[in-house]
């Protein structure tokens, strides 16, 4: 694979530092007071991306088109394949504009969905994350997906809520200034069939075309959001800034231009490892420069113990609750939990202190 070094990715002079207490994704479009089901017969063309949603596709009948904004930029389109009276597959596509994109967004969206799904299920749902990418000569899209068993609650006149076992799929994609998700729930499809349907959906509805419509402004250096937690002293602030610089540097040296156009690919564990190493290096260099808060010293004492024992990747797997690419992570999970106990590693090390982000014009 050819990699492209992009000098602007490590030009720190242009970096904007913003301290915010809440990290959020905003949407461009003027929202409706409430969602509206569009009454459209025949093909529906999403004007902003040129994606066509036909009334019938691959034995799936389009059931609803829900619009969340006046310009119909943010839409949810649902298809149903009715195999029998009691057996069906529901395919739902989400397409929406973004006002900003940060390196944690893909992970955050996946984690929120898992939380909500478990809150609305009668038993625990395990969304084991899997990682994928799709590319052409212009863009490369990274994504998170999961195929899982789920007891879906449906209204029932006699039981109130009736839970039915389903095989389900969720896929969330980094498409630059556009958000795209696939959600499938089926009574009779196998895991392999769901994966095949995901692949067909990506191709037919033009995943890579969506990603090319609104690229990230990589001619500018990504800005940095700093968590208010780090304001306790200058050592914490400057160490975290050093970590953010290091991550930007790693991305510039190790990413293809066509993948930087669509997202940060934060699932790649190596950028996080490099960032942590540089943060610790900064701390050790400046440890004696002046007084620091007790919590800062405690944090770095723990991080240094993690690094000295060769546990940075295990730490990251635990910190991000599996939402990072580390093939050995699950097998070494219990070993790391024991290490945390033995070496007195607290949950404070799992705080997220910064995010890289772009404002989408």
C-alpha positions in Angstrom: 0.0 0.0 0.0 1.3 3.4 -0.9 1.3 5.9 1.9 1.3 9.7 1.4 3.0 12.1 3.8 1.0 15.3 4.0 3.1 18.1 5.5 0.1 20.2 6.7 -0.9 17.4 9.0 2.1 18.2 11.3 2.0 22.0 11.0 1.2 22.9 14.5 1.1 26.7 14.1 -2.4 26.5 12.6 -3.9 24.3 15.3 -6.8 25.7 17.2 -7.3 24.7 20.8 -10.8 24.7 22.1 -11.8 23.7 25.6 -15.3 22.2 25.7 -17.2 20.2 28.3 -19.5 18.4 25.8 -18.3 16.7 22.6 -21.2 16.7 20.1 -21.9 16.2 16.4 -24.0 19.0 14.9 -26.1 18.9 11.7 -26.2 21.5 9.0 -29.8 21.4 8.0 -32.7 23.2 9.5 -34.5 20.6 11.5 -38.2 20.0 11.3 -40.3 20.3 14.4 -40.9 16.6 14.1 -39.9 13.9 11.5 -42.1 13.7 8.4 -42.8 10.6 6.3 -42.4 11.6 2.7 -45.1 10.3 0.4 -43.1 9.5 -2.7 -44.0 6.9 -5.4 -41.3 5.5 -7.5 -37.6 6.3 -7.1 -36.6 8.8 -4.4 -33.4 10.7 -5.2 -31.5 12.3 -2.3 -30.6 15.5 -4.0 -27.4 16.4 -2.0 -25.7 13.1 -2.7 -27.5 11.8 -5.8 -28.2 8.5 -4.0 -31.3 6.8 -5.5 -33.6 4.9 -3.2 -35.9 2.8 -5.6 -39.3 1.6 -4.6 -38.2 -2.0 -5.0 -34.6 -3.3 -4.7 -33.4 -6.9 -4.6 -36.8 -8.2 -3.3 -36.9 -5.4 -0.7 -40.0 -3.2 -0.8 -39.4 0.4 0.3 -41.7 1.0 3.2 -40.9 4.5 4.5 -38.8 7.6 3.8 -38.5 9.7 7.0 -37.1 13.2 6.7 -35.7 15.1 9.6 -35.0 18.5 8.0 -36.8 20.8 5.6 -34.2 20.3 2.8 -34.6 16.4 3.1 -30.8 16.1 3.6 -31.2 14.0 6.8 -33.3 10.9 5.8 -33.9 7.4 7.1 -35.2 5.0 4.4 -36.6 1.6 5.4 -37.0 -1.5 3.2 -38.8 -4.7 4.0 -38.4 -8.2 2.5 -41.4 -10.2 3.6 -40.6 -13.9 3.2 -43.7 -15.2 4.9 -46.4 -13.9 7.3 -44.1 -14.4 10.3 -40.7 -14.0 8.6 -39.3 -10.7 7.3 -36.0 -8.8 7.0 -36.0 -5.0 7.6 -33.2 -3.0 6.0 -32.8 0.6 7.2 -30.5 3.2 5.7 -29.5 6.4 7.5 -28.0 9.3 5.5 -27.4 12.7 7.1 -25.0 15.7 6.8 -22.5 16.5 9.5 -21.3 19.9 10.7 -18.2 18.6 12.3 -16.2 15.3 12.4 -13.9 14.2 15.2 -11.6 11.2 15.7 -13.9 9.7 18.3 -17.1 10.0 16.4 -17.3 6.6 14.8 -16.5 5.0 18.2 -19.0 7.2 20.0 -21.9 6.4 17.6 -21.3 2.7 17.9 -21.1 2.8 21.7 -24.3 4.9 22.0 -26.2 2.5 19.8 -25.0 -0.5 21.9 -26.1 1.3 25.1 -29.5 2.2 23.7 -30.0 -1.3 22.3 -29.3 -2.9 25.7 -31.6 -0.5 27.5 -34.4 -1.6 25.3 -33.8 -5.3 25.3 -34.9 -8.0 27.8 -31.5 -9.6 27.8 -27.9 -8.5 27.3 -26.9 -7.8 23.7 -23.2 -8.2 22.7 -22.2 -6.0 19.8 -18.8 -7.5 19.1 -17.1 -4.9 16.9 -15.6 -5.7 13.5 -13.6 -3.4 11.3 -13.6 -2.9 7.6 -12.7 -0.6 4.8 -13.7 0.1 1.2 -11.8 2.1 -1.4 -11.4 3.3 -4.9 -8.8 5.6 -6.5 -10.4 8.7 -4.9 -11.5 7.8 -1.3 -11.0 5.1 1.3 -13.8 4.6 3.8 -13.2 2.9 7.2 -16.1 1.5 9.2 -17.3 -0.3 12.3 -19.9 -3.1 12.1 -21.3 -5.9 14.2 -23.5 -8.9 13.5 -25.4 -9.9 16.6 -28.4 -11.7 18.2 -31.1 -9.4 19.5 -34.5 -9.9 21.1 -36.5 -7.1 19.5 -39.5 -5.7 21.5 -42.7 -5.1 19.6 -46.1 -4.0 20.8 -48.5 -6.8 21.6 -52.2 -6.3 22.6 -52.1 -9.1 25.3 -48.5 -9.0 26.5 -47.8 -5.2 26.2 -44.4 -5.9 24.6 -43.5 -9.1 22.9 -39.8 -9.9 22.4 -38.8 -11.8 19.2 -35.3 -13.1 18.6 -33.7 -11.6 15.5 -30.3 -11.8 13.8 -29.2 -8.2 13.3 -26.4 -6.1 11.8 -25.2 -2.5 12.4 -22.6 -0.8 10.2 -21.4 2.8 10.7 -19.1 4.5 8.1 -16.7 7.4 7.9 -17.9 9.3 4.9 -16.4 12.7 5.3 -19.1 15.3 5.7 -21.9 12.7 5.4 -23.0 10.2 7.9 -24.1 6.8 6.6 -25.4 3.8 8.5 -26.9 0.4 7.7 -29.2 -1.4 10.1 -30.6 -4.8 9.4 -32.9 -7.0 11.5 -34.0 -10.4 10.2 -36.1 -13.4 11.3 -34.3 -15.9 9.1 -31.0 -14.6 7.7 -27.7 -16.1 8.8 -24.7 -14.1 9.7 -23.1 -14.8 6.3 -26.3 -13.6 4.6 -26.3 -10.4 6.6 -22.7 -9.7 5.7 -23.5 -10.3 2.1 -26.5 -8.0 2.2 -24.2 -5.3 3.8 -21.8 -5.6 1.0 -24.5 -5.4 -1.7 -26.0 -2.4 0.0 -22.7 -0.6 0.1 -22.2 -1.1 -3.6 -25.7 -0.4 -4.8 -26.3 2.7 -2.8 -22.9 4.1 -3.6 -21.0 4.2 -0.3 -17.8 5.5 -1.9 -19.8 8.1 -4.0 -21.3 9.4 -0.7 -17.9 9.7 0.8 -16.6 11.7 -2.1 -19.4 14.3 -2.0 -18.0 16.3 1.0 -14.4 15.6 1.9 -12.7 16.7 5.1 -10.7 19.9 4.6 -7.3 18.3 5.0 -5.5 21.3 3.6 -6.1 22.6 7.1 -4.7 21.0 10.3 -7.4 19.4 12.4 -8.3 21.5 15.5 -8.0 20.1 19.0 -10.7 20.0 21.6 -9.3 19.8 25.1 -11.3 18.4 28.0 -11.8 20.7 31.0 -10.4 18.0 33.3 -6.8 18.8 32.1 -7.0 22.4 33.3 -5.8 21.4 36.7 -2.2 22.4 35.9 0.1 23.3 33.0 1.9 19.9 33.0 -1.4 18.1 32.2 -2.4 20.6 29.6 1.0 20.6 27.8 1.4 16.8 28.0 -2.0 16.3 26.4 -1.2 18.9 23.7 2.0 16.9 23.0 -0.1 13.7 22.7 -2.5 15.4 20.2 0.5 16.8 18.2 1.9 13.3 18.1 -1.3 11.8 16.8 -1.6 14.4 14.0 2.0 13.7 13.1 1.4 9.9 13.0 -1.7 10.3 10.8 0.2 12.5 8.4 3.1 10.1 8.0 1.1 6.8 7.9 -2.2 7.5 6.3 -3.1 7.6 2.6 -4.5 11.0 1.5 -7.7 9.3 0.3 -8.5 7.9 3.7 -7.8 11.3 5.4 -10.4 12.8 3.1 -13.1 10.6 4.8 -12.1 10.4 8.4 -9.5 9.9 11.1 -9.4 6.0 11.1 -9.0 6.2 14.9 -9.5 2.4 15.1 -5.8 2.0 14.1 -4.2 1.3 17.5 -0.7 2.4 16.4 -1.6 6.1 16.3 -2.8 5.9 19.9 0.3 4.0 21.0 2.6 6.7 19.4 0.5 9.5 21.0 0.8 8.0 24.5 4.5 7.4 24.1 5.1 11.0 23.2 2.9 12.2 26.0 4.9 10.2 28.6 8.2 11.4 26.9 7.1 15.0 27.4 6.2 14.4 31.0 9.5 12.8 31.8 11.4 15.7 30.1 9.5 18.4 32.1 8.7 16.6 35.3 11.1 18.8 37.4 10.1 22.1 35.7 7.7 23.1 38.4 4.9 22.1 40.8 2.0 19.9 39.6 -1.3 18.8 40.9 -1.3 15.5 42.8 -3.8 14.0 40.4 -1.5 14.7 37.5 1.4 12.9 39.1 -0.8 10.0 40.0 -2.1 9.8 36.4 1.4 9.7 35.0 2.8 7.3 37.6 0.1 4.9 36.4 0.6 5.5 32.7 4.4 4.9 33.1 3.7 1.6 34.9 1.5 0.6 32.0 4.1 1.5 29.4 7.0 0.0 31.4 5.2 -3.3 31.5 4.5 -3.3 27.7 0.7 -3.0 28.3 -0.2 0.1 26.2 -2.2 -1.8 23.6 -4.0 -3.8 26.3 -4.7 -0.5 28.1 -6.2 1.0 25.0 -8.3 -2.1 24.3 -9.8 -1.8 27.8 -10.1 2.0 27.6 -12.1 1.9 24.4 -14.1 -1.2 25.4 -12.9 -3.2 22.4 -13.6 -0.4 19.9 -10.0 -0.4 18.5 -8.2 -2.8 16.3 -6.1 -5.1 18.4 -6.3 -8.8 17.4 -4.9 -10.0 20.7 -7.1 -7.8 22.8 -9.8 -10.2 23.8 -7.4 -13.1 24.6 -5.4 -10.8 26.8 -8.3 -9.0 28.5 -8.4 -11.0 31.7 -4.6 -10.8 32.0 -4.8 -7.0 31.8 -7.6 -6.7 34.3 -5.4 -8.7 36.8 -2.5 -6.4 35.9 -4.6 -3.3 36.8 -5.4 -4.8 40.1 -1.9 -5.9 40.9 -0.3 -2.6 39.8 -3.1 -0.3 41.2 -4.2 1.1 37.8 -7.3 3.2 38.3 -10.2 4.0 36.0 -8.9 7.6 35.9 -6.4 6.5 33.2 -9.4 5.8 30.9 -10.5 9.4 30.6 -10.4 11.0 27.1 -8.5 14.3 27.3 -8.7 15.5 23.7 -10.3 15.1 20.3 -9.1 16.0 16.9 -11.8 17.6 14.7 -12.8 19.4 11.5 -15.6 21.9 11.0 -17.3 21.0 7.7 -17.8 24.0 5.5 
